[in-house]
């Protein structure tokens, strides 16, 4: 600490030294005034939100190393010092962090029109995605059209059409774990990918994570992720480079070629749905959009890309959340037993759970919500951009600011979730445990699906998949520590897409000798 203080004091002593030239002294004064104005000057006298101190011109750029790994933890720490809304400046890029659910609700929901845009990502959004990926499209006519189409195929009522697919995939998942329990995490990832592909395109269940469809879509996801990561492409830092002709800009040539490849891939997937025997009554997301394509005024390319975006939005997130669930069951056996008791009382031991049982399983639903709260898989959500200047609680938020939601801090707010590091599904139940209860400012009891007008369009489908997978696995199996003992609650991996538990061993055993035969009979009945 002393060395840091010495470093901070040195510039002031240098500026006061007699040997400093008047020209240099004047330059320093101007820079200091610019810094003070940028930090405290604002619309109608409102100051910028508080935050860690920075330096003239570069702002908080030297703090990058502090937030490079698991930045949500540092933001949470800062929020305890500076308040629920904090401000950072990275060499003129203004960043506002929202650390409470109320702040996120007040701005992203109540003032949603000002915070609907994403930060500009030239390489990812405009070149690779060609400006038509629903996750990146700026607020406007195209965004409204794509969101309307997504809602048509993914709203709560539409999502019920996918129940048979999700129940079938849950049985396959349980059967795969029964056959090879040591590979449980791979089974979770395969099941998540297979479920979302079947819902989107009507493909048969996948049997391998190396299926060509998964490999091709994963290639798309990897390239999009690389393009969206700050610093990977100079054009995102110097937008003027985007004006260069293609022959002078390698990033443009490669990006445009990749965009054409992705478009061909998504069109190929969609062509399988639109075959000669196309039936508009087919219960897939793509079939729903195709049947309404003219009314929605969707082009073939827009339809193909909208369907393709569904996989990227749902596969990794579902698998990561299920891995969190497994870890929680290993660490909290009493929770597991209580959930199993509820399932047994509703379902019995002679059949697997179905969606028809869900309303009578408040504790299992609470386990799902606590899974999403305890270790959020997207702890910083997806960034927004302020369209116009705004003032919130006396603090100025400049237009163009990147606005981030610290979901981790919200989920670990002790005023709302006492003892937040503990896995306690009872948080989401009334005192008698008979009814579900959702904390204020949440959507369906969670922040996992985002805020405001950019909330995840597939939240209903994702929640349904998680429920039936959790219920089916609890019906079939017990989870206990493996040879390595109890896993660390906090050890995790940031993949760039999601934050998921680091690999850990666990023992998975059947709850009765009837499990295998009932799984087999259920699969046979589903295939009939």
Secondary structure as UniProt FT lines:
FT   HELIX           2..16
FT   TURN            18..19
FT   HELIX           22..40
FT   HELIX           43..45
FT   STRAND          47..48
FT   TURN            56..58
FT   HELIX           61..63
FT   HELIX           64..67
FT   HELIX           71..82
FT   STRAND          85..90
FT   TURN            91..92
FT   STRAND          93..98
FT   HELIX           101..104
FT   HELIX           105..109
FT   TURN            110..111
FT   HELIX           112..114
FT   HELIX           122..128
FT   TURN            130..131
FT   TURN            134..136
FT   TURN            139..140
FT   HELIX           141..154
FT   HELIX           156..159
FT   HELIX           160..162
FT   HELIX           163..179
FT   HELIX           181..183
FT   HELIX           184..201
FT   TURN            209..210
FT   HELIX           212..228
FT   TURN            230..231
FT   HELIX           234..237
FT   HELIX           239..243
FT   HELIX           246..248
FT   HELIX           250..273
FT   TURN            276..277
FT   TURN            280..281
FT   HELIX           285..291
FT   HELIX           293..296
FT   HELIX           300..331
FT   HELIX           333..347
FT   HELIX           355..360
FT   HELIX           362..374
FT   TURN            377..380
FT   STRAND          384..385
FT   STRAND          390..392
FT   TURN            393..394
FT   STRAND          395..397
FT   TURN            399..400
FT   STRAND          402..405
FT   HELIX           407..411
FT   TURN            414..416
FT   TURN            420..421
FT   HELIX           425..428
FT   TURN            431..432
FT   TURN            440..441
FT   TURN            444..445
FT   TURN            448..449
FT   HELIX           452..454
FT   TURN            457..458
FT   HELIX           459..476
FT   STRAND          477..482
FT   TURN            483..484
FT   STRAND          492..494
FT   STRAND          499..501
FT   STRAND          506..510
FT   TURN            513..514
FT   HELIX           515..527
//
